[in-house]
Amino acid sequence: MNIKRAFISVHNKSEVETIAGYLASNAVEIVATDHTAEYLIAHGIKAIKVADYTGFPPIFDGRLKAIHPKIIGGILAIQDLPEHIYEMREHSILPFDLIVLNLKPFESAVKESPDESNLSKEIDVSGPALLMASAKNHRDIVVISDPSDYEEVIASLEDCGDVPLLKRRRYALKAIYAAMLYNSSIHKALSQIFASEKYDYTVMEHVMQLLYGDNPSQSANVLKLTQEPGLLDEVQIGNPSVGLKKSQLRNMNVFMELYYYSDNISVFLDKGKIVKVCSGRLPEQTSDGGPDTMFASTYAIDGDTLKTLHESGIEAFGGVFDRDAIRAARERDIMILTAPVHEAVSLSEETYSGFGNYFVRERTFKLKNYELEIDDKLALYCSRINRANNLSIFRDGESLLLLSGLSYGEMMNYDFTKRDLRDSVMACDNDLSDELIRKLIAAGVKRLILPGTKRTYSNRNVLVLGIDFTRLNN
């Protein structure tokens, strides 16, 4: 095996004994930072502490430990370059072949004590430096910053006694990325402390390229806030050869937000708007389909349903599918997006909306689980999720009317007399006038769920939540 000497320093010690044990069993010398060495020794794995290896004790309250020529020199030296070989011998530096290193998330230090003196003390200098040094010299050094790669590294060593260059490059990119994330989190925390909001740091990662309508000269890409949980994290593309459009992604994101609140629904969507909802079954009347429409359901969509809806114009499908539906989607080149189990669905902590080169960031507002009947809940959830200035009317678990993106005047003057709204429930993201409330009750609406943040109501048919549940991202 080509790996003769390894350096290990890990905050996340999950499974580190697996790779360290494998290295030790193959006579690899292991040098480790103090806590990591103690952990390995406690698991029966021989490890040399940094100070014992370098002959130089930690100084400056531990600020200087691993930045030593015998450590970083053994990482940076090009092992087949005669000049470097000579200098290593002259200065008693031995080369390292593998580095296992991950960093303590700086966010945890911020949560523990967000004052300047503590955060300055918590900044890790040697960890990011060793990651970057290892990545720089990845042809000679295998750098592992992600515990999920341990098994793959062991498999490579078992297979050929080394780690191929293609994998070394991938691991090096991961190490650079880990160092970048760490430094950006420090930058963000200190910017807030130093009152420099201008330098608030947000890192986004590339997810995938999208189709851009019918214009091949334009391109679009999906980006995601780094390491933040999101609604689409566990969504799987069931038919990737078809290609994914921006409108389909928006529709699926809206469906997943509704799924977060209710796990027994079927939904028609169009350009990121909910246009029809039914609880627990397919609506008796389907929505007209078009180039940006989607049908999504939390119960299994069968092949016949998928084909019928696609023939009516529905472009894409989301949710849960049986085998016949998956087969039909592949035969007909229909985009399907598979939703995860309900327990895996989570809202991110922050939401971004953009215009031009600017972004608006807000804390994600999560509705609590109100003790309401199903119609009340669905009306409330749809009113929360659909575009601002909306109203949602439900009866017997099915939407009767979903309007969104209205002007306030359009909302106040909407003619409800054309609709059968008997015994229905309505939710609206705006406080309404007494006149409109009278119109709605006259049309048959038995209960109205309103924010109640701008006015009070005396009508007994009005349920006031006392919260603003509008959407900023429209």
ZAPABA-531763 format. One record per residue (C-alpha): residue in three letters; x, y, z. Coordinates in steps of 0.05 Angstrom, whole numbers. Example, Ala and Ser with C-alpha at 12.3 -4.5 7.8 and 13.67 -1.06 7.14 Angstrom:
2
('ALA'; (246; -90; 156))
('SER'; (273; -21; 143))
This chain:
474
('MET'; (0; 0; 0))
('ASN'; (26; 68; -19))
('ILE'; (0; 103; 44))
('LYS'; (55; 102; 96))
('ARG'; (40; 162; 141))
('ALA'; (-26; 196; 158))
('PHE'; (-47; 259; 196))
('ILE'; (-115; 258; 230))
('SER'; (-151; 316; 263))
('VAL'; (-227; 312; 267))
('HIS'; (-281; 349; 304))
('ASN'; (-334; 302; 277))
('LYS'; (-307; 235; 301))
('SER'; (-363; 194; 270))
('GLU'; (-331; 130; 242))
('VAL'; (-260; 158; 245))
('GLU'; (-239; 95; 282))
('THR'; (-259; 56; 220))
('ILE'; (-210; 89; 173))
('ALA'; (-157; 99; 227))
('GLY'; (-163; 26; 247))
('TYR'; (-155; 4; 175))
('LEU'; (-93; 47; 167))
('ALA'; (-62; 23; 232))
('SER'; (-75; -50; 213))
('ASN'; (-34; -37; 150))
('ALA'; (25; -8; 188))
('VAL'; (10; 64; 171))
('GLU'; (40; 113; 221))
('ILE'; (-14; 159; 249))
('VAL'; (0; 229; 275))
('ALA'; (-60; 264; 307))
('THR'; (-79; 326; 346))
('ASP'; (-89; 316; 421))
('HIS'; (-164; 302; 426))
('THR'; (-164; 260; 363))
('ALA'; (-104; 220; 387))
('GLU'; (-136; 207; 454))
('TYR'; (-200; 184; 420))
('LEU'; (-162; 136; 375))
('ILE'; (-119; 109; 432))
('ALA'; (-184; 97; 472))
('HIS'; (-207; 55; 413))
('GLY'; (-143; 14; 413))
('ILE'; (-111; 50; 354))
('LYS'; (-39; 73; 360))
('ALA'; (-30; 148; 347))
('ILE'; (26; 198; 359))
('LYS'; (7; 266; 387))
('VAL'; (30; 326; 347))
('ALA'; (76; 353; 402))
('ASP'; (110; 285; 409))
('TYR'; (120; 281; 334))
('THR'; (147; 351; 324))
('GLY'; (184; 357; 390))
('PHE'; (151; 426; 397))
('PRO'; (98; 438; 451))
('PRO'; (33; 477; 439))
('ILE'; (43; 551; 455))
('PHE'; (2; 615; 460))
('ASP'; (-55; 579; 497))
('GLY'; (-58; 527; 442))
('ARG'; (-61; 576; 384))
('LEU'; (1; 546; 354))
('LYS'; (2; 470; 350))
('ALA'; (-1; 438; 281))
('ILE'; (30; 494; 240))
('HIS'; (100; 464; 244))
('PRO'; (149; 447; 187))
('LYS'; (146; 374; 204))
('ILE'; (70; 375; 194))
('ILE'; (55; 425; 140))
('GLY'; (123; 412; 106))
('GLY'; (107; 339; 103))
('ILE'; (41; 358; 68))
('LEU'; (67; 410; 20))
('ALA'; (130; 375; -4))
('ILE'; (128; 346; -75))
('GLN'; (151; 276; -60))
('ASP'; (185; 260; -127))
('LEU'; (219; 328; -137))
('PRO'; (294; 321; -122))
('GLU'; (300; 391; -91))
('HIS'; (243; 377; -43))
('ILE'; (270; 308; -26))
('TYR'; (337; 340; -8))
('GLU'; (305; 394; 35))
('MET'; (261; 344; 72))
('ARG'; (323; 303; 89))
('GLU'; (362; 365; 109))
('HIS'; (307; 387; 157))
('SER'; (285; 318; 181))
('ILE'; (216; 324; 150))
('LEU'; (178; 260; 132))
('PRO'; (123; 262; 79))
('PHE'; (50; 250; 95))
('ASP'; (8; 210; 46))
('LEU'; (-62; 219; 74))
('ILE'; (-98; 272; 114))
('VAL'; (-164; 261; 150))
('LEU'; (-188; 329; 175))
('ASN'; (-255; 362; 189))
('LEU'; (-270; 427; 225))
('LYS'; (-314; 447; 282))
('PRO'; (-372; 487; 251))
('PHE'; (-361; 559; 270))
('GLU'; (-437; 567; 278))
('SER'; (-433; 524; 341))
('ALA'; (-384; 573; 371))
('VAL'; (-431; 631; 354))
('LYS'; (-488; 595; 390))
('GLU'; (-445; 581; 451))
('SER'; (-422; 653; 460))
('PRO'; (-429; 705; 405))
('ASP'; (-382; 756; 435))
('GLU'; (-318; 779; 400))
('SER'; (-268; 752; 451))
('ASN'; (-298; 682; 449))
('LEU'; (-305; 680; 373))
('SER'; (-233; 704; 363))
('LYS'; (-210; 648; 408))
('GLU'; (-251; 597; 370))
('ILE'; (-223; 613; 301))
('ASP'; (-185; 552; 275))
('VAL'; (-123; 574; 236))
('SER'; (-86; 508; 227))
('GLY'; (-146; 466; 204))
('PRO'; (-164; 507; 142))
('ALA'; (-89; 517; 127))
('LEU'; (-76; 442; 127))
('LEU'; (-138; 429; 85))
('MET'; (-114; 479; 32))
('ALA'; (-42; 453; 35))
('SER'; (-67; 382; 24))
('ALA'; (-113; 403; -33))
('LYS'; (-56; 442; -65))
('ASN'; (-13; 379; -64))
('HIS'; (-68; 329; -79))
('ARG'; (-25; 288; -127))
('ASP'; (17; 267; -67))
('ILE'; (-34; 275; -11))
('VAL'; (-103; 243; -4))
('VAL'; (-144; 294; 35))
('ILE'; (-209; 269; 66))
('SER'; (-254; 323; 96))
('ASP'; (-320; 286; 91))
('PRO'; (-332; 224; 136))
('SER'; (-379; 195; 83))
('ASP'; (-317; 183; 40))
('TYR'; (-281; 138; 90))
('GLU'; (-310; 73; 62))
('GLU'; (-294; 93; -10))
('VAL'; (-222; 108; 9))
('ILE'; (-215; 41; 43))
('ALA'; (-246; 6; -17))
('SER'; (-195; 40; -63))
('LEU'; (-137; 21; -19))
('GLU'; (-162; -51; -16))
('ASP'; (-171; -52; -92))
('CYS'; (-104; -24; -115))
('GLY'; (-65; -1; -54))
('ASP'; (-75; 72; -72))
('VAL'; (-128; 125; -86))
('PRO'; (-135; 142; -161))
('LEU'; (-121; 214; -184))
('LEU'; (-194; 225; -204))
('LYS'; (-217; 212; -133))
('ARG'; (-159; 252; -104))
('ARG'; (-182; 312; -145))
('ARG'; (-254; 304; -121))
('TYR'; (-231; 299; -48))
('ALA'; (-187; 361; -58))
('LEU'; (-246; 401; -84))
('LYS'; (-286; 379; -23))
('ALA'; (-230; 402; 23))
('ILE'; (-225; 471; -11))
('TYR'; (-301; 477; -5))
('ALA'; (-299; 458; 69))
('ALA'; (-246; 511; 82))
('MET'; (-285; 563; 43))
('LEU'; (-349; 548; 82))
('TYR'; (-312; 553; 148))
('ASN'; (-280; 620; 130))
('SER'; (-345; 648; 104))
('SER'; (-381; 630; 169))
('ILE'; (-327; 667; 208))
('HIS'; (-333; 726; 162))
('LYS'; (-409; 727; 170))
('ALA'; (-406; 723; 246))
('LEU'; (-354; 777; 255))
('SER'; (-388; 822; 204))
('GLN'; (-450; 822; 247))
('ILE'; (-409; 836; 310))
('PHE'; (-370; 892; 277))
('ALA'; (-436; 922; 251))
('SER'; (-415; 912; 179))
('GLU'; (-479; 885; 149))
('LYS'; (-453; 904; 80))
('TYR'; (-407; 844; 85))
('ASP'; (-458; 792; 105))
('TYR'; (-433; 728; 73))
('THR'; (-479; 678; 38))
('VAL'; (-452; 618; 1))
('MET'; (-494; 582; -51))
('GLU'; (-478; 517; -86))
('HIS'; (-496; 496; -156))
('VAL'; (-550; 441; -159))
('MET'; (-566; 431; -232))
('GLN'; (-579; 464; -299))
('LEU'; (-650; 476; -321))
('LEU'; (-685; 477; -388))
('TYR'; (-705; 548; -405))
('GLY'; (-772; 545; -438))
('ASP'; (-768; 540; -514))
('ASN'; (-709; 586; -522))
('PRO'; (-643; 547; -527))
('SER'; (-601; 611; -527))
('GLN'; (-619; 624; -454))
('SER'; (-597; 582; -396))
('ALA'; (-617; 576; -323))
('ASN'; (-586; 542; -263))
('VAL'; (-612; 522; -195))
('LEU'; (-571; 547; -135))
('LYS'; (-582; 528; -62))
('LEU'; (-562; 559; 3))
('THR'; (-503; 518; 27))
('GLN'; (-518; 467; 81))
('GLU'; (-588; 495; 94))
('PRO'; (-644; 444; 94))
('GLY'; (-695; 456; 39))
('LEU'; (-760; 430; 13))
('LEU'; (-728; 400; -49))
('ASP'; (-670; 365; -14))
('GLU'; (-700; 295; -19))
('VAL'; (-739; 304; -83))
('GLN'; (-717; 255; -137))
('ILE'; (-722; 267; -213))
('GLY'; (-757; 204; -238))
('ASN'; (-744; 217; -312))
('PRO'; (-681; 260; -317))
('SER'; (-671; 252; -392))
('VAL'; (-732; 297; -404))
('GLY'; (-699; 357; -371))
('LEU'; (-727; 401; -316))
('LYS'; (-759; 470; -326))
('LYS'; (-759; 529; -278))
('SER'; (-836; 529; -276))
('GLN'; (-836; 455; -257))
('LEU'; (-787; 468; -201))
('ARG'; (-829; 526; -175))
('ASN'; (-891; 483; -177))
('MET'; (-857; 426; -139))
('ASN'; (-829; 474; -87))
('VAL'; (-899; 501; -74))
('PHE'; (-928; 431; -70))
('MET'; (-873; 410; -20))
('GLU'; (-890; 469; 24))
('LEU'; (-963; 449; 25))
('TYR'; (-940; 377; 37))
('TYR'; (-900; 402; 97))
('TYR'; (-966; 423; 129))
('SER'; (-1012; 369; 103))
('ASP'; (-993; 298; 81))
('ASN'; (-1060; 276; 52))
('ILE'; (-1072; 320; -10))
('SER'; (-1073; 323; -85))
('VAL'; (-1058; 389; -118))
('PHE'; (-1060; 423; -186))
('LEU'; (-1008; 478; -196))
('ASP'; (-994; 529; -249))
('LYS'; (-932; 574; -251))
('GLY'; (-920; 567; -177))
('LYS'; (-993; 578; -157))
('ILE'; (-1040; 528; -124))
('VAL'; (-1102; 525; -168))
('LYS'; (-1139; 464; -141))
('VAL'; (-1133; 422; -78))
('CYS'; (-1168; 360; -53))
('SER'; (-1157; 323; 12))
('GLY'; (-1144; 249; 6))
('ARG'; (-1170; 237; -65))
('LEU'; (-1167; 261; -136))
('PRO'; (-1212; 322; -147))
('GLU'; (-1276; 304; -184))
('GLN'; (-1263; 362; -232))
('THR'; (-1192; 367; -257))
('SER'; (-1157; 432; -274))
('ASP'; (-1143; 452; -346))
('GLY'; (-1072; 435; -365))
('GLY'; (-1020; 477; -400))
('PRO'; (-945; 483; -412))
('ASP'; (-929; 503; -340))
('THR'; (-979; 460; -301))
('MET'; (-967; 403; -253))
('PHE'; (-1008; 352; -215))
('ALA'; (-978; 329; -149))
('SER'; (-1005; 281; -98))
('THR'; (-984; 250; -32))
('TYR'; (-1019; 185; -50))
('ALA'; (-995; 140; -106))
('ILE'; (-1009; 166; -176))
('ASP'; (-1025; 106; -221))
('GLY'; (-1010; 99; -295))
('ASP'; (-1081; 111; -319))
('THR'; (-1087; 176; -278))
('LEU'; (-1020; 200; -304))
('LYS'; (-1038; 186; -377))
('THR'; (-1108; 217; -371))
('LEU'; (-1082; 281; -339))
('HIS'; (-1024; 286; -388))
('GLU'; (-1072; 280; -446))
('SER'; (-1113; 337; -415))
('GLY'; (-1051; 382; -417))
('ILE'; (-1017; 372; -350))
('GLU'; (-943; 378; -365))
('ALA'; (-908; 348; -304))
('PHE'; (-924; 307; -242))
('GLY'; (-899; 306; -170))
('GLY'; (-909; 263; -109))
('VAL'; (-915; 188; -104))
('PHE'; (-920; 140; -164))
('ASP'; (-934; 67; -176))
('ARG'; (-894; 26; -226))
('ASP'; (-944; 35; -282))
('ALA'; (-941; 111; -275))
('ILE'; (-864; 110; -276))
('ARG'; (-865; 65; -338))
('ALA'; (-916; 110; -373))
('ALA'; (-875; 173; -356))
('ARG'; (-813; 143; -387))
('GLU'; (-849; 119; -449))
('ARG'; (-881; 187; -460))
('ASP'; (-822; 231; -437))
('ILE'; (-862; 262; -380))
('MET'; (-825; 296; -323))
('ILE'; (-840; 264; -255))
('LEU'; (-812; 288; -189))
('THR'; (-816; 239; -131))
('ALA'; (-830; 267; -61))
('PRO'; (-798; 237; 1))
('VAL'; (-834; 209; 62))
('HIS'; (-868; 264; 103))
('GLU'; (-817; 259; 160))
('ALA'; (-761; 281; 112))
('VAL'; (-795; 346; 91))
('SER'; (-768; 408; 125))
('LEU'; (-771; 483; 114))
('SER'; (-706; 522; 112))
('GLU'; (-692; 573; 165))
('GLU'; (-684; 629; 115))
('THR'; (-720; 648; 50))
('TYR'; (-690; 690; -6))
('SER'; (-727; 726; -61))
('GLY'; (-691; 762; -117))
('PHE'; (-698; 818; -167))
('GLY'; (-641; 838; -213))
('ASN'; (-576; 835; -173))
('TYR'; (-610; 842; -106))
('PHE'; (-637; 793; -56))
('VAL'; (-686; 800; 1))
('ARG'; (-673; 753; 59))
('GLU'; (-724; 737; 113))
('ARG'; (-731; 687; 168))
('THR'; (-778; 631; 146))
('PHE'; (-847; 638; 178))
('LYS'; (-875; 570; 198))
('LEU'; (-948; 564; 215))
('LYS'; (-960; 525; 279))
('ASN'; (-1006; 465; 279))
('TYR'; (-1073; 498; 296))
('GLU'; (-1129; 454; 323))
('LEU'; (-1175; 466; 264))
('GLU'; (-1220; 424; 221))
('ILE'; (-1193; 401; 154))
('ASP'; (-1226; 455; 112))
('ASP'; (-1200; 509; 158))
('LYS'; (-1130; 481; 156))
('LEU'; (-1127; 474; 81))
('ALA'; (-1155; 544; 70))
('LEU'; (-1104; 572; 119))
('TYR'; (-1045; 533; 89))
('CYS'; (-1062; 552; 18))
('SER'; (-1070; 625; 37))
('ARG'; (-1002; 623; 70))
('ILE'; (-968; 590; 10))
('ASN'; (-1001; 623; -50))
('ARG'; (-981; 691; -76))
('ALA'; (-997; 752; -35))
('ASN'; (-1067; 783; -37))
('ASN'; (-1102; 716; -40))
('LEU'; (-1163; 680; -14))
('SER'; (-1176; 606; -7))
('ILE'; (-1246; 576; 0))
('PHE'; (-1257; 502; 18))
('ARG'; (-1315; 455; 30))
('ASP'; (-1313; 381; 45))
('GLY'; (-1238; 376; 38))
('GLU'; (-1237; 408; -32))
('SER'; (-1221; 478; -57))
('LEU'; (-1279; 516; -86))
('LEU'; (-1240; 578; -103))
('LEU'; (-1166; 596; -100))
('LEU'; (-1148; 667; -121))
('SER'; (-1079; 699; -113))
('GLY'; (-1038; 758; -137))
('LEU'; (-1100; 803; -136))
('SER'; (-1098; 878; -125))
('TYR'; (-1133; 899; -61))
('GLY'; (-1188; 931; -104))
('GLU'; (-1198; 866; -143))
('MET'; (-1205; 828; -79))
('MET'; (-1255; 877; -49))
('ASN'; (-1297; 879; -113))
('TYR'; (-1297; 805; -131))
('ASP'; (-1366; 778; -148))
('PHE'; (-1379; 717; -104))
('THR'; (-1452; 710; -124))
('LYS'; (-1432; 666; -184))
('ARG'; (-1404; 613; -137))
('ASP'; (-1439; 561; -94))
('LEU'; (-1404; 575; -28))
('ARG'; (-1454; 545; 19))
('ASP'; (-1423; 518; 84))
('SER'; (-1353; 535; 61))
('VAL'; (-1293; 562; 98))
('MET'; (-1249; 619; 74))
('ALA'; (-1179; 643; 92))
('CYS'; (-1148; 707; 68))
('ASP'; (-1079; 737; 79))
('ASN'; (-1109; 807; 84))
('ASP'; (-1156; 837; 135))
('LEU'; (-1223; 849; 100))
('SER'; (-1274; 904; 102))
('ASP'; (-1340; 893; 138))
('GLU'; (-1377; 901; 72))
('LEU'; (-1337; 845; 39))
('ILE'; (-1347; 800; 100))
('ARG'; (-1422; 811; 94))
('LYS'; (-1419; 792; 20))
('LEU'; (-1381; 728; 35))
('ILE'; (-1429; 707; 90))
('ALA'; (-1488; 722; 45))
('ALA'; (-1455; 677; -8))
('GLY'; (-1454; 620; 42))
('VAL'; (-1385; 624; 75))
('LYS'; (-1394; 601; 146))
('ARG'; (-1326; 619; 174))
('LEU'; (-1271; 668; 154))
('ILE'; (-1199; 660; 178))
('LEU'; (-1163; 727; 177))
('PRO'; (-1096; 755; 202))
('GLY'; (-1128; 806; 249))
('THR'; (-1064; 847; 252))
('LYS'; (-1092; 912; 224))
('ARG'; (-1162; 913; 254))
('THR'; (-1209; 879; 302))
('TYR'; (-1274; 842; 285))
('SER'; (-1340; 835; 322))
('ASN'; (-1370; 785; 273))
('ARG'; (-1375; 716; 304))
('ASN'; (-1361; 683; 237))
('VAL'; (-1290; 711; 236))
('LEU'; (-1233; 671; 265))
('VAL'; (-1175; 719; 280))
('LEU'; (-1105; 688; 284))
('GLY'; (-1068; 752; 304))
('ILE'; (-1010; 737; 256))
('ASP'; (-989; 761; 187))
('PHE'; (-982; 699; 143))
('THR'; (-968; 731; 76))
('ARG'; (-912; 709; 30))
('LEU'; (-855; 756; 13))
('ASN'; (-829; 713; -45))
('ASN'; (-880; 723; -100))
